[in-house]
Protein backbone atom coordinates (compact mmCIF):
# COMPACT_ATOMS: atom_id res chain seq x y z
CA UNK A 1 0.00 0.00 0.00
CA UNK A 2 2.76 2.42 0.91
CA UNK A 3 4.38 1.90 -2.50
CA UNK A 4 1.29 3.48 -4.09
CA UNK A 5 -0.03 5.80 -1.38
CA UNK A 6 3.24 6.79 0.29
CA UNK A 7 2.83 8.05 3.81
CA UNK A 8 -0.36 9.95 3.04
CA UNK A 9 -2.09 8.90 6.23
CA UNK A 10 -4.02 5.96 4.76
CA UNK A 11 -4.43 2.91 7.00
CA UNK A 12 -5.47 -0.68 6.36
CA UNK A 13 -7.70 -3.10 8.28
CA UNK A 14 -9.79 -6.21 7.80
CA UNK A 15 -13.55 -5.86 8.26
CA UNK A 16 -16.51 -8.21 8.64
CA UNK A 17 -18.19 -7.51 5.28
CA UNK A 18 -19.75 -10.48 3.53
CA UNK A 19 -21.08 -8.98 0.32
CA UNK A 20 -18.16 -6.79 -0.76
CA UNK A 21 -14.48 -7.59 -1.00
CA UNK A 22 -13.04 -4.19 -0.12
CA UNK A 23 -13.83 -0.59 0.74
CA UNK A 24 -12.09 2.75 0.46
CA UNK A 25 -13.29 5.07 3.24
CA UNK A 26 -12.28 8.60 2.30
CA UNK A 27 -13.50 10.17 5.55
CA UNK A 28 -11.29 7.92 7.68
CA UNK A 29 -8.57 7.51 5.01
CA UNK A 30 -8.83 3.78 5.53
CA UNK A 31 -8.84 0.83 3.14
CA UNK A 32 -10.48 -2.35 4.38
CA UNK A 33 -10.75 -5.89 3.02
CA UNK A 34 -13.34 -8.44 4.08
CA UNK A 35 -11.75 -11.06 6.32
CA UNK A 36 -14.47 -13.55 5.29
CA UNK A 37 -13.78 -13.18 1.60
CA UNK A 38 -10.00 -12.73 1.89
CA UNK A 39 -9.76 -16.12 3.59
CA UNK A 40 -11.39 -17.66 0.50
CA UNK A 41 -9.48 -15.68 -2.14
CA UNK A 42 -6.05 -16.46 -3.51
CA UNK A 43 -3.23 -14.08 -2.60
CA UNK A 44 -3.37 -12.72 -6.15
CA UNK A 45 -7.10 -11.97 -5.74
CA UNK A 46 -6.50 -10.15 -2.44
CA UNK A 47 -3.75 -8.12 -4.15
CA UNK A 48 -6.25 -7.15 -6.86
CA UNK A 49 -8.81 -6.09 -4.23
CA UNK A 50 -6.16 -3.91 -2.59
CA UNK A 51 -5.15 -2.37 -5.94
CA UNK A 52 -8.82 -1.69 -6.70
CA UNK A 53 -9.25 0.20 -3.42
CA UNK A 54 -5.89 1.98 -3.74
CA UNK A 55 -7.02 3.20 -7.18
CA UNK A 56 -10.07 4.72 -5.46
CA UNK A 57 -7.83 6.43 -2.90
CA UNK A 58 -5.57 7.84 -5.62
CA UNK A 59 -8.30 8.96 -8.01
CA UNK A 60 -10.49 10.69 -5.41
CA UNK A 61 -13.92 10.33 -3.89
CA UNK A 62 -15.81 11.61 -6.93
CA UNK A 63 -14.11 9.36 -9.51
CA UNK A 64 -16.31 6.32 -8.84
CA UNK A 65 -15.48 3.64 -11.42
CA UNK A 66 -15.26 6.19 -14.23
CA UNK A 67 -12.47 6.92 -16.73
CA UNK A 68 -10.14 8.60 -14.21
CA UNK A 69 -10.41 5.64 -11.84
CA UNK A 70 -9.90 3.14 -14.70
CA UNK A 71 -6.75 4.97 -15.86
CA UNK A 72 -5.39 5.07 -12.31
CA UNK A 73 -6.24 1.41 -11.70
CA UNK A 74 -4.55 0.27 -14.92
CA UNK A 75 -1.53 2.45 -14.12
CA UNK A 76 -0.89 0.71 -10.79
CA UNK A 77 -1.37 -2.80 -12.16
CA UNK A 78 -5.01 -3.55 -11.45
CA UNK A 79 -6.27 -6.12 -13.95
CA UNK A 80 -9.52 -7.31 -12.40
CA UNK A 81 -13.08 -6.33 -13.07
CA UNK A 82 -14.95 -3.64 -11.16
CA UNK A 83 -16.90 -6.25 -9.21
CA UNK A 84 -16.12 -9.70 -7.88
CA UNK A 85 -18.27 -12.18 -9.75
CA UNK A 86 -17.68 -15.30 -7.68
CA UNK A 87 -20.27 -17.28 -5.75
CA UNK A 88 -18.84 -16.29 -2.38
CA UNK A 89 -21.66 -14.01 -1.21
CA UNK A 90 -24.32 -16.62 -1.90
CA UNK A 91 -22.25 -19.29 -0.14
CA UNK A 92 -22.20 -17.24 3.06
CA UNK A 93 -25.84 -16.12 3.12
CA UNK A 94 -27.75 -17.84 5.95
CA UNK A 95 -31.15 -17.48 4.23
CA UNK A 96 -31.87 -19.29 0.97
CA UNK A 97 -35.11 -18.88 -0.90
CA UNK A 98 -36.61 -20.30 -4.05
CA UNK A 99 -39.57 -19.41 -6.21
CA UNK A 100 -41.92 -22.00 -7.77
CA UNK A 101 -39.78 -21.88 -10.96
CA UNK A 102 -36.68 -22.84 -8.95
CA UNK A 103 -34.74 -19.55 -9.03
CA UNK A 104 -32.54 -19.24 -5.96
CA UNK A 105 -32.31 -16.10 -3.83
CA UNK A 106 -29.96 -15.31 -0.94
CA UNK A 107 -30.30 -13.00 2.06
CA UNK A 108 -28.17 -12.15 5.07
CA UNK A 109 -31.05 -10.84 7.13
CA UNK A 110 -34.23 -12.67 8.04
CA UNK A 111 -36.82 -11.90 5.34
CA UNK A 112 -39.58 -9.99 7.14
CA UNK A 113 -42.13 -9.56 4.38
CA UNK A 114 -43.31 -11.61 1.43
CA UNK A 115 -41.05 -11.36 -1.62
CA UNK A 116 -41.72 -12.50 -5.16
CA UNK A 117 -39.15 -13.57 -7.73
CA UNK A 118 -38.09 -10.65 -9.94
CA UNK A 119 -36.88 -13.08 -12.61
CA UNK A 120 -40.40 -14.43 -12.98
CA UNK A 121 -42.33 -11.15 -12.78
CA UNK A 122 -41.42 -7.47 -12.62
CA UNK A 123 -44.09 -6.77 -10.00
CA UNK A 124 -45.08 -8.64 -6.88
CA UNK A 125 -47.12 -11.67 -7.88
CA UNK A 126 -48.24 -14.13 -5.20
CA UNK A 127 -47.77 -16.97 -7.72
CA UNK A 128 -44.01 -16.22 -7.72
CA UNK A 129 -43.64 -15.94 -3.96
CA UNK A 130 -40.26 -16.94 -2.57
CA UNK A 131 -40.16 -19.56 0.18
CA UNK A 132 -37.28 -19.10 2.62
CA UNK A 133 -35.33 -21.52 4.78
CA UNK A 134 -32.36 -20.96 7.04
CA UNK A 135 -29.22 -22.92 6.27
CA UNK A 136 -27.95 -25.11 9.07
CA UNK A 137 -25.14 -23.42 11.01
CA UNK A 138 -22.77 -26.27 10.14
CA UNK A 139 -23.26 -25.68 6.41
CA UNK A 140 -22.32 -22.01 6.79
CA UNK A 141 -19.29 -22.81 8.96
CA UNK A 142 -17.91 -25.25 6.38
CA UNK A 143 -17.92 -22.68 3.60
Residue, then its C-alpha position, 0 to 999 in steps of 0.5 A: x500500500x505504501x508503494x502506491x499511497x506513500x505516507x499519506x495517512x491511509x491505513x489498512x484493516x480487515x472488516x466483517x463484510x460479507x457482500x463486498x471484497x473491499x472498501x475505500x473510506x475517504x473520511x477515515x482515510x482507511x482501506x479495508x478488506x473483508x476477512x471472510x472473503x479474503x480467507x477464500x481468495x487467492x493471494x493474487x485476488x487479495x492483491x487485486x482487491x487492494x489495488x482496486x481500493x488503492x485506485x479509489x484512494x488515488x483517483x479521489x472520492x468523486x471518480x467512482x469507477x469512471x475513466x479517471x479511476x480506470x486509468x489510475x487502476x490500470x496504471x498501478x497494475x489492477x487487472x480485475x473487473x470492477x466487481x467480484x463475480x464469484x459465488x462467495x456471497x451466496x455461499x455465506x448467506x444464511x437465508x436461501x429462498x426459491x420461487x416456484x420456478x426454482x430460481x434461488x435467492x440469498x439474504x443475510x437478514x431474516x426476510x420480514x415480508x413476502x417477496x416474489x421472484x423478480x426473474x419471474x415477474x417485474x411486480x409482486x405476484x403471489x404466484x411467484x412468492x419466494x419460500x425461505x429456509x435458514x441454512x444449518x449453522x454447520x453448512x455455513x461454517x464449512x464454507 
